[in-house]
């Protein structure tokens, strides 16, 4: 990957419109974003209902569905934005991390368009893209409040739970990540224990609405002195409680278990993020990723954070291409140009950026 010509946020960047493609997991998405912030189109074809029968994403099914959908989504995104390829400045595509087969579909589509149009190609890290969802807003709506550096970011999704210190654009320090299950993965697994629908996040949230958060004293893994996370012990505690209740032939109090579990996850995510923000003298906090859509998590952050807080609107929490365009624009405007021969990086950590 080429070096960036400029790295600091004080540099005035040129205008630019970017087409972005996202296919890292089970969402096929394309977007047109101007100047890394203004969304002119952002379309997502979800595969959630397709994978619900498996209780999680089936990689081979996901990649086949991407192939069926991707060029239709790209075409619709261009039409919605009222642009053609000749009106654009660059093409950004998720390079990783993600499912290898899914990533390849998006990458090959982007390469084909780049070759046909002559537009530069920018490979984007999916985790970095989630952070840039905090900058996005729809065309015709008021701009979002400015995000200021240095900031402390929590990336929390089905596959990732990570704390990142962001000194400036494209300058990251990974402080800690999950040692086992990601938070979203724990939601999915507990949902299955409670016979709730996939994906587990929305199902747990809905069930928890009628539950008592203090009904069960589930453990919190604080891992004192560390910015890492662990949710496997919490998941096991829920499993044992479910088994104990079932063996007693009593009705399973699904709402109470869901509420108590959700509160345990949220307490750790919020507590460790705020602790890290204070330790690193961050000016703002960003929370991004699919789990950032959780209502309890958003409310707890808003209640407890003393720093300016940026959580994307619900449309931009889950995987989408607008966030890829936002991150791609920052790198394109600072001089990054990637070789057409670049390959996907399924295990690409943000610490390598």
C-alpha positions in Angstrom: 0.0 0.0 0.0 1.4 3.4 -0.9 2.3 5.9 1.7 0.0 8.8 2.3 1.1 12.3 1.0 -0.3 14.0 4.1 -1.4 12.6 7.4 -2.7 15.4 9.5 -6.2 16.7 9.8 -5.2 20.3 9.3 -4.4 19.7 5.7 -7.2 21.0 3.4 -8.3 18.1 1.2 -9.5 18.3 -2.4 -13.2 17.6 -3.2 -14.0 14.1 -4.4 -16.8 11.7 -5.1 -16.1 8.0 -4.3 -18.0 4.9 -5.3 -17.6 2.3 -2.5 -18.3 -1.5 -2.5 -18.7 -3.5 0.7 -19.0 -7.3 0.8 -17.0 -8.4 3.8 -19.7 -10.7 5.3 -23.3 -11.0 4.5 -24.3 -7.5 3.3 -23.9 -6.6 -0.3 -23.6 -2.8 -0.4 -22.6 0.1 -2.7 -22.6 3.9 -2.0 -21.7 7.2 -3.5 -20.2 9.7 -1.0 -18.9 13.2 -1.5 -15.9 14.5 0.4 -15.9 11.6 2.8 -19.1 12.9 4.5 -22.1 13.6 2.3 -24.1 10.5 1.2 -25.8 10.6 -2.2 -26.7 7.0 -2.2 -26.2 4.1 0.2 -27.8 0.8 -0.7 -27.6 -2.5 1.2 -28.9 -5.9 0.2 -29.1 -7.9 3.5 -28.8 -11.6 3.6 -30.0 -11.9 7.2 -33.1 -13.8 6.4 -31.2 -16.2 4.2 -28.8 -17.1 7.0 -31.4 -17.2 9.8 -32.0 -20.9 9.1 -28.3 -21.7 10.0 -28.3 -19.5 13.1 -25.3 -17.6 11.7 -23.6 -16.7 8.4 -22.9 -19.6 6.1 -19.8 -18.4 4.2 -20.4 -20.3 0.9 -24.0 -19.2 0.7 -22.9 -15.6 1.4 -20.4 -15.5 -1.4 -22.8 -16.9 -3.9 -25.5 -14.4 -2.9 -22.9 -11.5 -3.3 -22.3 -12.7 -6.9 -26.0 -12.6 -7.7 -26.6 -9.2 -6.1 -23.5 -7.0 -6.4 -23.7 -5.4 -9.9 -27.4 -4.7 -9.4 -26.7 -2.9 -6.1 -23.8 -0.9 -7.7 -26.0 0.1 -10.7 -28.9 1.2 -8.4 -26.5 3.2 -6.2 -25.2 5.1 -9.3 -28.7 5.8 -10.5 -29.9 7.0 -7.1 -27.0 9.4 -6.9 -27.7 10.5 -10.5 -24.0 9.9 -11.5 -22.1 7.7 -13.9 -18.5 6.3 -13.4 -17.2 9.3 -15.4 -18.5 11.7 -12.7 -16.5 9.9 -9.9 -12.9 10.4 -8.6 -12.1 6.9 -7.2 -13.4 3.5 -6.3 -13.0 2.2 -2.8 -13.6 -1.4 -1.8 -13.4 -3.4 1.5 -10.1 -5.4 1.4 -10.5 -7.0 4.8 -11.0 -8.2 7.4 -13.9 -10.5 6.5 -14.9 -13.8 4.9 -12.4 -14.6 2.1 -15.0 -15.6 -0.4 -17.2 -12.6 0.3 -14.3 -10.2 0.1 -13.2 -11.6 -3.3 -16.5 -10.9 -4.9 -16.4 -7.2 -3.9 -12.8 -6.9 -4.8 -13.2 -8.4 -8.3 -16.2 -6.2 -9.0 -14.2 -3.1 -8.0 -11.2 -4.1 -10.0 -13.4 -4.6 -13.1 -15.0 -1.2 -12.7 -11.6 0.4 -12.1 -10.1 -1.1 -15.3 -13.1 -0.2 -17.3 -13.2 3.4 -16.1 -9.6 4.2 -15.4 -10.5 5.3 -11.9 -8.0 4.8 -9.1 -8.7 1.9 -6.7 -8.4 2.2 -3.0 -8.4 -0.8 -0.6 -10.1 -0.1 2.7 -9.9 -1.7 6.1 -13.4 -2.7 7.3 -12.6 -1.7 10.9 -11.3 1.7 9.8 -14.5 2.2 7.8 -16.7 1.6 10.8 -14.9 4.5 12.5 -15.6 6.8 9.6 -19.3 6.2 9.9 -19.2 8.9 12.6 -18.5 11.5 9.9 -21.4 10.6 7.6 -24.7 12.5 6.9 -27.3 12.4 4.2 -27.2 15.0 1.4 -29.7 17.7 2.1 -29.5 17.3 5.9 -27.5 19.4 8.4 -23.9 18.3 8.7 -22.9 16.2 11.7 -21.1 17.8 14.6 -17.3 17.7 14.1 -15.3 14.8 15.4 -12.2 16.0 17.2 -8.8 14.3 17.7 -7.4 12.6 19.6 -10.4 10.3 20.1 -11.1 6.9 21.7 -13.1 4.5 19.6 -15.0 1.4 20.5 -15.6 -0.9 17.5 -18.2 -3.5 18.5 -19.8 -5.9 16.1 -20.5 -9.6 15.5 -16.8 -10.3 14.7 -14.9 -7.6 16.5 -14.7 -5.9 19.8 -11.8 -3.5 19.9 -10.6 -0.3 21.6 -8.7 2.1 19.3 -6.9 5.4 20.0 -7.1 7.6 17.0 -4.6 10.4 17.0 -5.6 11.8 13.6 -6.8 10.6 10.3 -5.1 7.3 9.4 -3.2 7.2 12.7 -4.3 4.4 15.0 -3.2 2.6 18.1 -5.0 -0.6 19.0 -5.4 -0.7 22.8 -7.2 -3.9 23.2 -9.6 -6.4 21.7 -11.6 -9.5 22.7 -9.7 -12.5 23.9 -12.5 -14.9 22.8 -16.0 -14.0 21.7 -16.8 -10.6 20.2 -19.8 -8.9 21.8 -22.0 -9.4 18.8 -21.0 -13.1 18.7 -22.0 -13.5 22.4 -25.4 -11.9 21.6 -25.9 -14.5 18.8 -24.9 -17.4 21.0 -27.1 -16.4 23.9 -30.0 -15.8 21.6 -29.7 -19.4 20.4 -29.7 -20.6 24.0 -33.0 -18.7 24.6 -34.5 -19.9 21.3 -34.6 -16.3 19.9 -34.2 -15.4 16.2 -30.9 -14.6 14.4 -29.4 -12.1 14.4 -29.2 -12.2 18.2 -28.6 -8.5 18.9 -32.1 -7.2 17.9 -33.8 -10.3 19.4 -32.0 -10.0 22.8 -32.9 -6.2 22.8 -36.5 -6.9 22.2 -36.8 -9.7 24.7 -35.0 -7.6 27.3 -37.6 -4.8 27.1 -39.9 -6.7 29.5 -37.1 -8.1 31.6 -35.4 -7.3 35.0 -31.8 -6.4 34.6 -31.1 -7.5 38.2 -32.9 -10.9 37.9 -29.6 -12.7 37.4 -26.1 -11.6 38.7 -24.1 -12.5 35.6 -20.3 -11.9 35.7 -18.5 -9.0 34.3 -14.9 -9.7 33.1 -13.2 -6.4 33.8 -9.6 -7.7 33.2 -8.2 -5.0 35.4 -5.2 -3.2 34.0 -6.0 -4.3 30.5 -8.1 -2.8 27.6 -9.0 -6.3 26.4 -12.4 -7.9 26.6 -13.7 -11.4 27.4 -17.3 -12.6 27.0 -16.9 -16.4 27.0 -17.3 -16.6 30.8 -20.5 -14.6 30.6 -21.8 -16.8 27.8 -21.0 -19.9 29.9 -22.8 -18.4 32.9 -25.9 -17.9 30.9 -25.7 -21.5 29.5 -25.4 -22.9 33.0 -28.3 -20.9 34.3 -30.5 -22.0 31.3 -29.5 -25.6 31.9 -30.3 -25.3 35.7 -33.7 -23.8 35.0 -34.6 -26.4 32.4 -33.6 -29.3 34.6 -35.9 -28.0 37.3 -38.8 -28.0 34.8 -39.6 -24.4 35.5 -40.5 -22.0 32.7 -37.5 -20.2 31.2 -37.6 -16.5 32.1 -36.3 -15.4 28.7 -36.9 -11.7 29.2 -35.1 -11.6 32.6 -32.1 -13.6 31.2 -31.9 -11.4 28.1 -32.1 -8.2 30.2 -29.5 -9.3 32.7 -27.2 -10.6 30.0 -27.5 -7.4 27.9 -26.8 -5.3 31.0 -23.6 -7.3 31.8 -22.3 -6.8 28.2 -23.1 -3.1 28.2 -21.6 -2.4 31.6 -18.2 -3.8 30.4 -18.3 -2.1 27.0 -19.1 1.3 28.4 -17.0 1.1 31.5 -13.8 0.0 29.7 -14.3 2.5 26.9 -14.7 5.5 29.3 -11.8 4.3 31.4 -9.5 4.1 28.3 -10.7 7.5 27.1 -9.7 9.1 30.4 -6.3 7.2 30.5 -5.4 8.4 27.0 -6.7 12.0 27.4 -9.1 11.6 24.5 -11.2 14.6 23.5 -14.1 12.7 22.0 -15.5 9.1 22.0 -16.7 7.3 18.9 -18.8 4.1 19.1 -19.3 2.1 15.9 -20.2 -1.3 14.5 -23.3 -3.4 14.5 -23.7 -3.6 18.3 -23.6 0.2 18.5 -27.3 0.0 17.3 -28.2 -1.5 20.7 -30.5 0.9 22.5 -29.3 0.0 26.0 -25.6 0.6 25.0 -26.4 3.9 23.4 -28.4 5.1 26.4 -25.7 4.0 28.9 -23.0 5.8 26.9 -25.1 9.0 26.7 -25.7 8.8 30.4 -22.2 8.1 31.5 -19.9 9.8 29.0 -18.5 13.2 30.1 -16.8 13.6 26.7 -18.5 14.5 23.4 -20.0 11.3 22.1 -20.4 10.2 18.4 -22.6 7.1 17.6 -23.7 6.7 14.0 -27.4 6.7 13.2 -28.9 3.2 13.0 -28.5 3.0 9.3 -24.8 3.3 9.5 -24.1 1.0 12.5 -24.3 -2.2 10.6 -22.1 -3.0 7.5 -22.7 -0.5 4.7 -20.7 1.0 1.8 -21.0 4.7 2.8 -18.5 4.1 5.6 -16.1 2.4 3.2 -16.4 5.5 0.9 -15.7 7.8 3.8 -12.6 6.0 4.8 -11.6 5.5 1.1 -11.9 9.2 0.5 -9.6 10.1 3.3 -6.9 7.8 1.9 -7.5 8.8 -1.8 -7.3 12.5 -0.9 -4.1 12.0 0.9 -2.5 10.2 -2.1 -3.1 6.5 -1.6 -3.4 4.6 -4.9 -3.5 0.8 -4.8 -2.3 -1.7 -7.4 -4.9 -3.4 -9.4 -3.2 -6.7 -8.5 -3.8 -6.2 -4.7 -5.5 -9.2 -3.0 -7.9 -9.4 -0.1 -6.7 -9.6 3.5 -9.2 -11.6 5.5 -7.3 -11.1 8.8 -6.2 -7.5 8.4 -5.9 -5.8 11.8 -6.4 -2.0 12.1 -3.1 -2.0 14.0 -1.3 -2.6 10.6 -2.6 0.6 9.1 
